[in-house]
Amino acid sequence: MTRFVVMDPPSRLPAAEAVFVRDRFSWLAFLFPFVWLLWNRLWLATLGFVAASAAVAFAFRAVGSGYGQFAILALCALVALEGPAWRIAKLRRLGYTETAILNADRLDDAERIYAEGAAKEAPARHIALTPAGRQAARAVRTLLDPIGG
């Protein structure tokens, strides 16, 4: 299961659509961090990555150590792990609001769950479950209703 963060645009125009950000390790960001950052329009993160890569390469070349590749791999792993969070932060700065957090296998499933309104029925943490999980959650809620009310 993958966690998707749903971000709604600042204006509710008919043409405006919610953005689904996959919040997990990104292999494309690990293998091609520079291209991934540019593709997602994370300009400052791109500049930071280039500057950090250049500083690491210069430092390890000056020292004469052959471990510079491991430091570059660590920077790539940082982009792969934190890239989605940087993308969410950028969307927040642009005025997008976090509407829901969904768990789904694929983007299509997350869009379907969101369109069905399952995100509004989810628990307080706004986590929508798979169809079987939703049935189990409803059963537990039904069992606990007489206790709470």
C-alpha positions as CSV (number, residue, x, y, z in Angstrom):
1,M,0.0,0.0,0.0
2,T,1.1,3.5,-0.9
3,R,0.1,6.6,0.9
4,F,-1.2,9.4,-1.2
5,V,-1.6,13.0,0.0
6,V,-4.4,14.8,-1.7
7,M,-3.9,18.5,-2.2
8,D,-6.8,20.7,-3.4
9,P,-6.1,23.9,-5.4
10,P,-6.7,27.3,-3.8
11,S,-9.7,28.0,-6.0
12,R,-12.5,25.6,-6.7
13,L,-12.8,26.3,-10.4
14,P,-14.3,23.5,-12.5
15,A,-11.0,23.1,-14.4
16,A,-8.9,22.9,-11.2
17,E,-8.2,19.3,-10.0
18,A,-6.8,17.9,-6.9
19,V,-3.1,16.9,-6.9
20,F,-2.3,13.4,-5.7
21,V,1.3,13.2,-4.3
22,R,2.7,9.7,-3.8
23,D,4.4,9.8,-0.4
24,R,7.0,7.1,-0.6
25,F,10.6,6.4,-1.8
26,S,10.9,7.4,-5.4
27,W,13.2,5.3,-7.5
28,L,13.2,7.9,-10.3
29,A,14.3,10.5,-7.8
30,F,17.1,8.2,-6.6
31,L,18.4,7.3,-10.1
32,F,17.9,10.7,-11.7
33,P,17.6,13.3,-8.9
34,F,18.4,16.4,-11.0
35,V,15.9,15.5,-13.7
36,W,13.2,14.5,-11.1
37,L,13.6,17.8,-9.2
38,L,13.4,19.8,-12.4
39,W,10.4,17.8,-13.6
40,N,8.5,18.6,-10.4
41,R,9.6,22.2,-10.6
42,L,11.4,22.2,-7.3
43,W,13.9,25.0,-8.4
44,L,15.5,25.7,-5.0
45,A,15.9,22.0,-4.2
46,T,17.5,21.6,-7.6
47,L,20.0,24.4,-6.9
48,G,20.6,22.9,-3.4
49,F,21.3,19.5,-4.9
50,V,23.7,20.8,-7.5
51,A,25.5,22.9,-4.8
52,A,25.7,20.0,-2.4
53,S,26.9,17.6,-5.1
54,A,29.6,20.1,-6.2
55,A,30.7,20.7,-2.6
56,V,30.9,16.9,-1.9
57,A,32.8,16.3,-5.1
58,F,35.2,19.1,-4.4
59,A,35.7,18.1,-0.8
60,F,36.4,14.4,-1.5
61,R,38.7,15.3,-4.4
62,A,40.7,17.7,-2.2
63,V,41.1,15.1,0.4
64,G,41.9,12.5,-2.1
65,S,39.4,10.0,-0.8
66,G,37.6,7.6,-3.1
67,Y,34.4,7.6,-1.0
68,G,32.8,10.5,-2.8
69,Q,30.5,8.3,-4.7
70,F,28.9,7.1,-1.4
71,A,28.3,10.7,-0.4
72,I,26.6,11.4,-3.8
73,L,24.5,8.3,-3.3
74,A,23.5,9.6,0.1
75,L,22.4,12.9,-1.5
76,C,20.4,10.9,-4.1
77,A,18.8,8.9,-1.3
78,L,17.9,12.2,0.5
79,V,16.2,13.4,-2.7
80,A,14.3,10.1,-3.1
81,L,13.1,10.1,0.5
82,E,12.3,13.8,1.0
83,G,11.4,14.8,-2.5
84,P,7.6,14.1,-2.1
85,A,7.6,16.1,1.2
86,W,9.3,19.0,-0.6
87,R,6.7,18.8,-3.3
88,I,3.9,18.9,-0.7
89,A,5.5,21.9,0.9
90,K,5.8,23.7,-2.4
91,L,2.1,23.0,-3.1
92,R,1.2,24.4,0.4
93,R,3.2,27.6,-0.4
94,L,1.2,27.9,-3.6
95,G,-2.1,27.9,-1.5
96,Y,-3.1,24.2,-1.9
97,T,-4.7,22.6,1.1
98,E,-4.3,19.1,2.3
99,T,-7.7,17.5,1.9
100,A,-7.0,13.8,2.6
101,I,-4.4,11.1,3.1
102,L,-5.3,7.9,1.3
103,N,-3.9,4.4,1.3
104,A,-4.2,2.7,-2.0
105,D,-2.2,0.3,-4.2
106,R,-2.2,2.6,-7.3
107,L,-3.0,6.1,-8.3
108,D,-6.2,5.0,-10.0
109,D,-7.4,3.4,-6.8
110,A,-6.6,6.5,-4.8
111,E,-8.5,8.7,-7.3
112,R,-11.5,6.4,-7.1
113,I,-11.5,6.3,-3.3
114,Y,-11.3,10.1,-3.2
115,A,-14.1,10.5,-5.8
116,E,-16.4,8.2,-3.9
117,G,-16.1,10.4,-0.9
118,A,-14.4,7.8,1.2
119,A,-11.9,10.4,2.4
120,K,-14.7,12.3,4.1
121,E,-15.9,9.1,5.9
122,A,-12.4,8.2,7.0
123,P,-11.3,8.4,10.7
124,A,-9.9,11.6,12.2
125,R,-6.6,11.0,10.5
126,H,-8.3,11.1,7.1
127,I,-7.0,7.7,6.1
128,A,-9.2,5.8,3.6
129,L,-8.9,2.1,3.6
130,T,-9.3,-0.5,0.9
131,P,-12.9,-1.7,0.3
132,A,-12.4,-4.6,2.7
133,G,-10.9,-2.4,5.3
134,R,-13.8,0.1,5.0
135,Q,-16.2,-2.8,5.7
136,A,-14.2,-3.8,8.7
137,A,-14.1,-0.2,10.0
138,R,-17.9,0.1,9.6
139,A,-18.4,-3.2,11.4
140,V,-16.3,-2.0,14.4
141,R,-18.0,1.4,14.3
142,T,-21.4,-0.4,14.4
143,L,-20.3,-2.5,17.4
144,L,-19.1,0.5,19.3
145,D,-22.0,2.8,18.6
146,P,-24.2,1.6,21.5
147,I,-21.2,2.2,23.9
148,G,-20.7,5.8,22.8
149,G,-24.3,6.9,22.6
